[in-house]
Amino acid sequence: MKPTKLRCHSFSRQVRCVSVLMTAILLLAGCTLPKTYFRQNHSVAWALEAHRFPADYHYYVYGSRGVPIALLGIEKGVGFSPGRYRPVDGAGDTLKRWVDAINDPFANRHEGYGKELVSNGIVVGIWYSDWVVPPVRILEDGRIALDPPSLRISEKWFRPDPL
């Protein structure tokens, strides 16, 4: 008896098999993509260094009062669990001091850099620091939470100069 070869006898069956396989792959890939993440945006750093702070954000700082490590802005109305990040009191002058302290060339620090916090495709926050940005966590109640920043200098000193 001759062994029989298994073949799809019709083109439509082959198309159906491939489409089911592609759908399964896309569904699995979509489940692993982060929905909330940081993305590089040099204009964030340039705006903050020019002391232009969006008014519709709550601001938080990580680090000591004399040596800030990171400044975080979260859009008002977005759920955020501050954890070890402290709210910034007095928006204008305090924010200017924090940005200048992070960007202080005389403190043997690299210049700060900016990132956007994106949630489901919408920018909901900004980050300014010279340290590597921490991973973003979503708590069970849907609020955003951040761990302390990594104590490694970031890649930001490779950012291009503004035109």
Sine and cosine of phi, psi and omega as CSV:
sin_phi,cos_phi,sin_psi,cos_psi,sin_omega,cos_omega
0.00,0.00,0.72,-0.69,-0.02,-1.00
-0.99,0.16,0.69,-0.72,0.08,-1.00
-0.92,0.38,0.64,-0.77,-0.01,-1.00
-1.00,-0.09,0.58,-0.82,0.05,-1.00
-1.00,-0.04,0.69,-0.72,0.08,-1.00
-0.99,0.11,0.82,-0.57,0.00,-1.00
-0.68,-0.73,0.51,-0.86,0.18,-0.98
-0.99,0.16,0.85,-0.53,-0.12,-0.99
-0.99,0.14,-0.25,0.97,-0.01,-1.00
-0.75,-0.67,0.48,-0.88,0.03,-1.00
-0.90,0.44,-0.61,0.79,-0.02,-1.00
-0.91,0.42,-0.55,0.84,0.05,-1.00
-0.92,0.38,-0.63,0.78,0.04,-1.00
-0.90,0.43,-0.69,0.72,0.02,-1.00
-0.89,0.46,-0.67,0.74,0.01,-1.00
-0.89,0.45,-0.68,0.73,0.01,-1.00
-0.89,0.46,-0.72,0.70,-0.01,-1.00
-0.91,0.41,-0.67,0.74,-0.02,-1.00
-0.92,0.39,-0.60,0.80,0.06,-1.00
-0.91,0.42,-0.67,0.74,0.02,-1.00
-0.90,0.43,-0.69,0.72,0.01,-1.00
-0.91,0.42,-0.63,0.78,0.04,-1.00
-0.88,0.47,-0.69,0.73,0.02,-1.00
-0.89,0.45,-0.67,0.75,0.01,-1.00
-0.90,0.43,-0.70,0.71,0.00,-1.00
-0.91,0.42,-0.62,0.78,0.04,-1.00
-0.91,0.42,-0.67,0.74,0.03,-1.00
-0.92,0.40,-0.64,0.77,0.02,-1.00
-0.92,0.39,-0.63,0.78,0.01,-1.00
-0.91,0.42,-0.50,0.87,0.01,-1.00
-0.95,0.31,-0.40,0.91,-0.06,-1.00
-0.99,-0.10,-0.18,0.98,-0.01,-1.00
-0.97,0.26,0.68,-0.73,0.03,-1.00
-0.94,0.34,0.67,-0.74,0.01,-1.00
-1.00,-0.02,-0.41,0.91,0.04,-1.00
-0.78,-0.63,0.81,-0.58,-0.11,-0.99
-0.37,-0.93,0.20,-0.98,0.11,-0.99
-0.99,-0.14,0.61,-0.79,0.07,-1.00
-0.73,-0.68,0.64,-0.77,-0.03,-1.00
-0.89,0.46,0.71,-0.71,0.10,-0.99
-0.47,-0.88,0.97,-0.25,-0.07,-1.00
-0.91,0.42,-0.44,0.90,-0.01,-1.00
-0.92,0.39,-0.41,0.91,0.09,-1.00
-0.89,0.45,-0.75,0.66,0.01,-1.00
-0.89,0.46,-0.70,0.71,-0.04,-1.00
-0.89,0.45,-0.64,0.77,0.01,-1.00
-0.91,0.40,-0.71,0.70,-0.03,-1.00
-0.93,0.38,-0.61,0.79,0.03,-1.00
-0.92,0.38,-0.40,0.92,0.09,-1.00
-1.00,0.00,0.13,0.99,0.02,-1.00
0.88,0.47,0.60,0.80,0.13,-0.99
-0.97,-0.25,0.96,-0.28,-0.08,-1.00
-0.93,-0.36,0.81,-0.58,0.04,-1.00
-0.85,0.53,0.74,-0.67,-0.06,-1.00
-0.97,0.24,-0.35,0.94,-0.07,-1.00
-1.00,-0.04,0.51,0.86,0.01,-1.00
-0.83,-0.56,0.53,-0.85,0.25,-0.97
-1.00,-0.06,0.68,-0.73,-0.06,-1.00
-0.94,-0.34,0.60,-0.80,0.00,-1.00
-0.72,-0.69,0.44,-0.90,0.01,-1.00
-0.78,-0.63,0.54,-0.84,0.12,-0.99
-0.87,-0.50,0.72,-0.70,0.00,-1.00
0.87,-0.49,0.00,-1.00,0.00,-1.00
-0.98,0.21,0.23,-0.97,-0.02,-1.00
-0.90,0.43,-0.54,0.84,-0.01,-1.00
-1.00,0.06,-0.45,0.89,-0.05,-1.00
-0.75,-0.66,0.99,0.15,0.03,-1.00
-0.94,0.35,0.56,-0.83,0.02,-1.00
-0.97,-0.25,-0.63,0.78,-0.06,-1.00
-0.53,-0.85,0.57,-0.82,0.12,-0.99
-0.89,-0.45,0.75,-0.67,-0.08,-1.00
-0.79,-0.61,0.75,-0.66,0.10,-0.99
-0.90,-0.43,0.79,-0.62,0.02,-1.00
-0.87,-0.49,0.77,-0.64,-0.01,-1.00
-0.84,0.54,0.68,-0.73,0.03,-1.00
-0.87,0.49,0.67,-0.74,-0.02,-1.00
0.99,-0.10,-0.20,0.98,0.04,-1.00
-1.00,-0.04,0.76,-0.65,0.01,-1.00
-0.93,0.37,0.81,-0.58,-0.02,-1.00
-0.64,-0.77,0.72,-0.69,0.10,-1.00
-0.98,-0.21,0.96,-0.28,-0.15,-0.99
-0.91,0.41,-0.46,0.89,-0.02,-1.00
0.81,0.59,-0.89,-0.45,-0.03,-1.00
-1.00,-0.03,0.08,1.00,0.08,-1.00
-1.00,0.03,0.76,-0.65,-0.03,-1.00
-0.99,-0.14,0.65,-0.76,0.08,-1.00
-0.90,0.44,0.58,-0.82,0.03,-1.00
-1.00,0.01,0.83,-0.55,0.06,-1.00
-1.00,0.04,0.67,-0.74,0.05,-1.00
0.94,0.35,1.00,-0.03,-0.18,-0.98
-0.83,0.55,-0.87,0.49,-0.21,-0.98
-0.86,0.51,-0.96,0.29,-0.11,-0.99
-0.92,0.40,-0.60,0.80,0.00,-1.00
-0.90,0.43,-0.70,0.71,0.02,-1.00
-0.89,0.45,-0.64,0.77,0.04,-1.00
-0.87,0.49,-0.69,0.72,0.01,-1.00
-0.89,0.45,-0.66,0.75,-0.01,-1.00
-0.90,0.43,-0.73,0.68,-0.01,-1.00
-0.89,0.46,-0.69,0.72,0.02,-1.00
-0.90,0.44,-0.60,0.80,0.02,-1.00
-0.93,0.37,-0.64,0.77,0.04,-1.00
-0.92,0.39,-0.56,0.83,-0.09,-1.00
-0.99,-0.13,0.30,0.95,-0.10,-1.00
-0.97,0.25,0.94,-0.35,-0.02,-1.00
-0.95,0.32,-0.35,0.94,-0.02,-1.00
-0.99,0.12,-0.13,0.99,0.00,-1.00
-1.00,-0.09,0.29,0.96,-0.01,-1.00
0.86,0.51,0.58,0.81,0.02,-1.00
-0.89,-0.46,0.44,-0.90,0.11,-0.99
-0.97,0.23,0.30,-0.95,0.03,-1.00
-0.94,0.34,0.46,-0.89,-0.02,-1.00
-0.95,0.32,0.24,-0.97,0.05,-1.00
-0.63,-0.78,0.32,-0.95,-0.09,-1.00
-0.87,-0.50,0.52,-0.85,0.09,-1.00
-0.65,-0.76,0.38,-0.92,0.10,-1.00
-0.98,-0.19,0.61,-0.79,0.14,-0.99
-1.00,-0.09,0.89,-0.46,-0.08,-1.00
-0.93,-0.37,0.76,-0.65,0.06,-1.00
-0.78,-0.62,0.88,-0.48,-0.01,-1.00
0.79,0.61,0.64,0.77,0.07,-1.00
0.99,0.10,0.02,1.00,-0.03,-1.00
-0.89,-0.45,0.71,-0.71,0.05,-1.00
-0.96,0.29,0.86,-0.51,-0.03,-1.00
-0.87,-0.49,0.02,1.00,-0.01,-1.00
-0.15,-0.99,0.12,-0.99,0.03,-1.00
-0.69,-0.72,0.41,-0.91,-0.04,-1.00
-0.73,-0.68,0.69,-0.72,0.07,-1.00
-0.67,-0.75,0.87,-0.50,-0.02,-1.00
-0.20,-0.98,0.20,-0.98,0.16,-0.99
-0.95,-0.32,0.21,0.98,0.05,-1.00
-0.95,-0.31,0.35,-0.94,-0.01,-1.00
-0.91,0.42,0.72,-0.69,-0.05,-1.00
-0.92,0.39,0.63,-0.77,-0.02,-1.00
-0.99,0.17,0.28,-0.96,0.09,-1.00
-0.93,0.36,0.47,-0.88,0.02,-1.00
-0.99,-0.11,0.70,-0.71,0.08,-1.00
-0.88,-0.48,0.54,-0.84,0.12,-0.99
-0.94,-0.34,0.86,-0.51,-0.01,-1.00
-0.97,0.23,0.22,-0.98,-0.03,-1.00
-0.86,0.51,-0.53,0.85,0.00,-1.00
-1.00,0.09,0.10,0.99,0.06,-1.00
1.00,-0.01,-0.07,1.00,0.02,-1.00
-0.97,0.25,0.46,-0.89,0.05,-1.00
-1.00,0.06,0.64,-0.77,0.06,-1.00
-0.69,-0.73,0.55,-0.84,0.04,-1.00
-0.81,-0.58,0.63,-0.78,0.17,-0.99
-0.98,0.20,0.21,-0.98,0.12,-0.99
-0.87,0.50,0.47,-0.88,0.01,-1.00
-0.91,0.42,0.45,-0.89,0.07,-1.00
-0.91,0.41,0.59,-0.80,-0.02,-1.00
-1.00,0.04,0.64,0.77,0.10,-1.00
-0.89,-0.45,0.60,-0.80,0.07,-1.00
-0.93,0.38,0.64,-0.77,-0.09,-1.00
-0.99,0.14,-0.01,-1.00,0.04,-1.00
-0.99,0.11,0.04,1.00,-0.17,-0.98
-0.89,0.46,-0.37,0.93,-0.04,-1.00
-0.95,0.32,0.02,1.00,0.12,-0.99
-1.00,-0.08,0.09,1.00,-0.06,-1.00
-0.92,0.39,0.54,-0.84,0.00,-1.00
-0.97,0.23,0.43,-0.90,0.07,-1.00
-0.96,0.27,0.50,-0.86,0.05,-1.00
-0.92,0.40,0.48,-0.88,-0.01,-1.00
-0.97,0.24,0.00,0.00,0.00,0.00
